[in-house]
């Protein structure tokens, strides 16, 4: 899908999934588009890892930043350039959603600190608890107090930007969701994943998980499909449409 004359959602692609999974199921942006029901809104995808230039933010009605197998702490050129671009987009108050790597990149761009999660790896289908701020948040407010989501990450936000508000957490991850201002959200969990994708990621990281004492068979067995991720993606798309 290419942009027309109207404003559109920009998906900033910061990486790809494993080749075997991509061949079978598509890539991060495909899962995001499916979750958002993207036929109702115009979308452009730009892969910043290939040096693609980002457009002027005023031409956008929404921004989504994908996950990645890269690490924000690697400070690759394309990462630093995207972070600088995001700093310029914040003042425009464009509805923005960062997922996993994108969540960490948003925090880094706004002055937060990212590093290895001191609690270790978090993979599987987990419970995430929403706080009082989430009850009034336009993206999270219609969800129950505890939601099941899919996770696959080794790094986390260690220090949240001063201007950010935490919306969700659990025992493994203090900053599972946050908001900057009124419409820039980060999610450490993957709203675009389903149980099959999550099981694949557990299998791919089996050795590292075992080394930390995780029962990978149990993690795989407890992966279940959940409606909460797609509800968040659809609600984000609805917020974007409301601002067009």
C-alpha positions in Angstrom: 0.0 0.0 0.0 1.4 3.4 -1.0 0.4 6.8 0.3 -1.9 9.0 -1.7 -2.6 12.6 -1.2 -4.3 12.0 2.1 -2.5 11.6 5.4 -1.6 8.0 6.3 0.0 5.7 8.9 3.7 5.2 8.5 5.1 1.8 9.7 8.7 2.3 10.5 10.3 -1.2 9.9 13.3 -1.7 12.1 13.9 -5.3 11.3 12.5 -8.7 10.2 11.6 -11.9 11.8 13.4 -15.2 11.2 13.5 -16.2 7.5 11.7 -19.5 8.1 8.8 -17.8 9.9 8.7 -14.9 7.5 8.3 -17.4 4.6 5.4 -19.1 6.4 3.6 -16.2 8.1 4.9 -12.9 6.8 6.8 -10.3 8.7 6.3 -7.9 11.6 4.5 -5.3 9.5 2.1 -7.9 8.0 1.0 -9.0 11.5 0.6 -5.4 12.5 -1.6 -4.6 9.5 -3.7 -7.7 10.1 -4.2 -6.7 13.7 -5.1 -3.1 12.8 -7.6 -4.2 10.1 -5.6 -1.9 7.8 -8.1 -2.0 4.9 -9.8 0.8 6.7 -6.8 3.2 6.6 -4.0 4.0 4.2 -0.5 2.7 5.2 3.1 3.2 4.0 5.9 0.9 5.1 9.5 2.2 5.2 12.5 0.0 6.1 14.9 2.3 8.0 17.5 -0.5 8.3 18.1 -0.1 4.5 18.9 3.7 4.8 15.4 4.7 3.7 14.7 8.4 4.5 11.7 9.2 6.7 9.1 11.7 5.5 8.2 15.0 7.1 6.0 14.2 10.1 3.3 16.7 9.2 2.3 14.4 6.3 1.4 11.6 8.7 -1.7 10.8 10.7 -0.1 7.9 12.6 3.2 6.2 13.2 4.0 2.6 14.1 7.5 1.4 14.9 8.0 -2.4 14.6 10.0 -4.8 16.7 13.5 -5.9 15.6 16.2 -8.5 16.4 18.6 -5.6 16.8 19.3 -3.9 20.1 18.8 -0.2 20.8 22.1 -0.3 22.8 24.0 -1.2 19.6 23.4 2.4 18.5 23.4 1.6 14.8 23.3 4.6 12.4 19.8 3.9 11.3 18.6 3.7 14.9 20.2 7.0 15.9 18.8 8.7 12.8 15.3 7.3 13.5 15.6 8.4 17.2 16.4 11.9 16.0 13.5 11.9 13.6 11.2 10.8 16.4 12.3 13.7 18.6 11.0 16.0 15.9 7.7 14.1 15.6 6.9 14.3 19.4 5.9 17.9 19.3 3.5 17.3 16.5 1.4 15.0 18.8 0.9 12.4 16.0 -0.6 9.1 17.3 2.4 6.8 17.6 2.9 3.2 18.7 6.2 1.6 19.4 6.3 -2.2 19.7 9.1 -4.0 21.7 12.2 -2.5 20.0 10.0 0.4 18.9 8.9 0.8 22.5 12.5 1.0 23.6 13.5 3.3 20.8 10.7 5.8 21.7 11.9 5.8 25.3 15.5 6.3 24.2 14.6 9.1 21.9 12.7 10.9 24.7 15.6 10.6 27.1 15.1 7.2 28.7 17.7 4.5 29.2 17.6 1.0 27.7 19.6 -2.1 28.6 19.4 -5.8 29.4 16.4 -6.6 31.5 17.8 -7.2 35.1 15.1 -9.8 35.6 16.2 -11.9 32.6 14.5 -13.0 29.4 10.8 -12.8 29.1 9.1 -15.1 26.5 5.7 -16.6 26.2 2.1 -15.6 26.9 2.0 -13.6 30.2 -0.3 -11.5 32.3 0.3 -7.7 32.3 -1.4 -5.5 34.9 -2.8 -2.1 33.9 -2.7 0.7 36.5 -5.0 3.6 37.3 -3.5 5.8 34.6 -4.4 3.1 32.0 -8.1 3.3 33.1 -8.2 6.9 31.7 -5.9 6.4 28.7 -7.6 6.5 25.3 -5.8 3.4 24.1 -6.0 1.2 27.1 -9.2 2.3 28.9 -11.5 -0.3 27.5 -9.4 -3.3 28.6 -9.7 -5.3 31.8 -7.2 -4.7 34.6 -5.1 -7.7 33.7 -4.5 -8.7 30.1 -2.8 -11.6 28.5 -0.2 -10.7 25.9 2.8 -12.3 24.0 6.3 -11.3 24.9 9.8 -12.0 23.4 12.5 -9.7 24.7 15.9 -9.5 26.3 16.3 -5.8 26.8 14.0 -3.3 28.5 13.6 0.3 29.4 15.7 0.7 32.6 14.8 4.4 33.2 11.6 5.8 31.7 11.8 9.3 30.3 10.7 11.9 32.8 7.8 13.0 30.7 6.4 9.5 30.4 3.7 7.8 32.4 3.7 4.0 33.1 0.4 2.3 32.0 1.2 -1.4 32.5 3.7 -3.7 34.2 4.3 -7.2 35.6 6.9 -8.9 37.9 9.3 -9.3 35.0 8.9 -6.0 33.3 8.3 -2.6 35.1 7.6 -0.7 31.9 5.4 -2.9 29.8 3.5 0.1 28.5 3.9 3.8 28.7 2.6 7.0 27.1 4.3 10.2 26.2 1.9 13.2 26.3 -1.5 12.1 25.1 -0.9 9.9 22.1 2.6 8.4 21.9 2.5 4.9 23.3 5.1 2.2 23.8 4.4 -1.5 24.4 7.2 -3.9 25.4 4.8 -6.8 24.6 3.9 -7.8 21.1 0.2 -7.0 20.3 0.8 -8.4 16.7 2.0 -11.8 17.8 -0.2 -14.9 18.1 0.4 -18.1 20.0 2.1 -19.8 17.0 4.5 -16.9 16.5 5.3 -16.8 20.2 6.0 -20.5 20.3 8.4 -20.1 17.4 10.3 -17.4 19.3 10.6 -19.6 22.3 12.0 -22.4 20.2 14.5 -20.0 18.6 15.8 -18.9 22.0 15.5 -22.2 23.8 19.2 -22.5 24.8 19.3 -19.0 26.3 16.0 -19.6 28.1 17.3 -22.9 29.5 20.5 -21.3 30.7 18.4 -18.9 32.8 16.5 -21.8 34.3 13.3 -21.5 32.3 11.1 -24.5 31.5 10.8 -24.0 27.7 8.3 -26.9 27.3 6.1 -25.2 29.9 6.4 -21.8 28.2 5.4 -23.4 24.9 2.5 -25.3 26.4 1.1 -22.1 28.0 1.1 -20.0 24.9 -2.5 -19.2 24.0 -4.2 -16.9 21.6 -5.5 -13.8 23.2 -7.8 -11.0 21.9 -6.1 -8.1 23.8 -3.3 -7.4 21.3 -5.6 -7.1 18.3 -8.0 -4.9 20.3 -5.1 -2.5 21.1 -4.0 -2.4 17.4 -7.6 -1.8 16.2 -8.1 0.9 18.8 -4.9 2.6 17.8 -6.1 2.6 14.2 -9.4 4.0 15.3 -7.6 6.8 17.2 -5.7 7.6 14.0 -8.9 7.7 11.9 -10.4 10.1 14.5 -7.6 12.6 13.9 -7.7 12.6 10.1 
